[in-house]
Amino acid sequence: MREATRILAKEGLVILRPARSPIVAEPGYNEISDAIDVLLALERLAVSQACERATDQGLSETSKIHEDLTANYHVLDELDLFEQDMAFHSKIVEITGNRSLFATYKIYRERLWRIRFLAARQDKNRQKMLQEHGDIVVALKNRDPDAAVSATTVHLGKLGFDIKPLFLKQDSAEVPSKF
């Protein structure tokens, strides 16, 4: 239990307090927005490196994830859809062969998992996501790093803006009394 709590603290999900029970972390919008900026920089680096370093098999595996996501889009529930979306992004980082990049990416992916899921739940983003993933796949297959970075920026560049309403709702919600 202690090890699990330490892992959660390391990921920024709980706050350890001396001689007291840990509490759930509630990062504010600015902290999450800063983490999203880092994640976006990592994703841009990944697509750029994937264009240069990925094997044809790695690109094919990435494309297959996108094809499966497109084919099953209307039958997947929102959690399965989101997990396939994350698998697509993780695969791109993986096919770079850059283990340091993947390790750093994994930390930010896990830290932002919940907030990205909440942003992805918005129906307005679902169909657009498929088109944007397709643009990324085309750029990767063409081994065009500028197009891949541009497509990734279009796809993830508004994530910070998209999550802001979630924080406004949280801030305006009435805090229930503990009594």
Buried (B, 14 or more C-beta within 10 A) or exposed (E): EEEEBEEBBEBBBBEEEEEEEBEEBEBEBEEBBEBBEBBBEBBBBBBBBBBEBBEEEBBEBBBEBBEBBBEEBEEBEEEEBBBBBBBBBBBBBBBBBBEEBBEBBBBBBBBBBEBBBBBBBEEEBBEEBBEBBBBBBBBBBEBBBEBBBBBBBBBBBEBBEBBBEBBEEEEEEEEEEEE
